[in-house]
Amino acid sequence: MNLSQCELCPRRCGRRPGFCGAEDKLRIFRWGPHFGEEPPISGERGSGCIFFSRCTMKCLYCQNSPWSWKGGGKDYSVEELAAIMRKLAVEDKVGNWNLVSPTPYLPFIRESAAILKAEGIQLPFVWNSSGYERVETLEEYSDLCDTALFDLRYSRDETSVLASAAPNYVSAAREAVKWASKNAKVIVRILVLPGHAHEAVENLNWLAKEVSNEIAVSIMSQYTPAYGAISLPPFNRRVTEEEYESVVDAADNLGFENGWIQGFESSDSEMQLFGENMNAGYGVTK
Ligand code: SF4
């Protein structure tokens, strides 16, 4: 496959390898059924996660740096990816194919999906990413996005530059969420960052005003310092309970009723519904 002019993500490198480091071949770190996603994604039999190597962001606190920054994993052909997806669907009977950071590899994934479609094997796709996407790419690969599981991580570009080396993250991610709200099921993940809870609140305000407070949000407390964040305050600590609660309170005050919060204790990543009239549905449907 020739991706030498790659413009799949907002960086629009026009070359390969570009910023993300992905080459002209498919590279995967790990795959298997996963039960830690939001309840409708995990379902009864798990979500069929495929963790792709490399990433279009470079988050200094990344917990997946061995494969997202450093490219760990191994190369696969489209037939081999189809075999992984076949096993997940037919043997593991997962509820969906969950593509984790798939953007550099979309053309390959589509070819693998076509092989399976010809065999009559189809599952919904979850496009699971930082939200740092191009609307043109989402449009072109909308067949791989039945559910968008997108982050809204920052509301200020100075933070996205500092923490993820992504200068135009805010506009790109917000446009991606807007697109998803019209074209897919969508869950917006709000990862509360230490010292930056106000940005999570700003993003909730933006969501309520510019999209809808009916959209499903997943407010996450699980931030753990890792990699380059170990020595950079305030990213070198966990979020405080007060910071996390300020975001949950904002969601409540803005009328969000679909979504999940996490227990605050570090080991408690279980998700609970929030709000008074919550339901287990998620968001705006296509
Ligand atoms: S996917 Fe990678 S190579 Fe392509 S534009 Fe984005 S960062 Fe550059």
Boltz pocket constraint, residues with backbone or C-beta under 6 A from the ligand:
constraints:
  - pocket:
      binder: B
      contacts: [[A, 6], [A, 7], [A, 8], [A, 9], [A, 10], [A, 11], [A, 12], [A, 13], [A, 14], [A, 15], [A, 16], [A, 17], [A, 18], [A, 19], [A, 20], [A, 21], [A, 22], [A, 55], [A, 56], [A, 103], [A, 104]]
      max_distance: 6.0
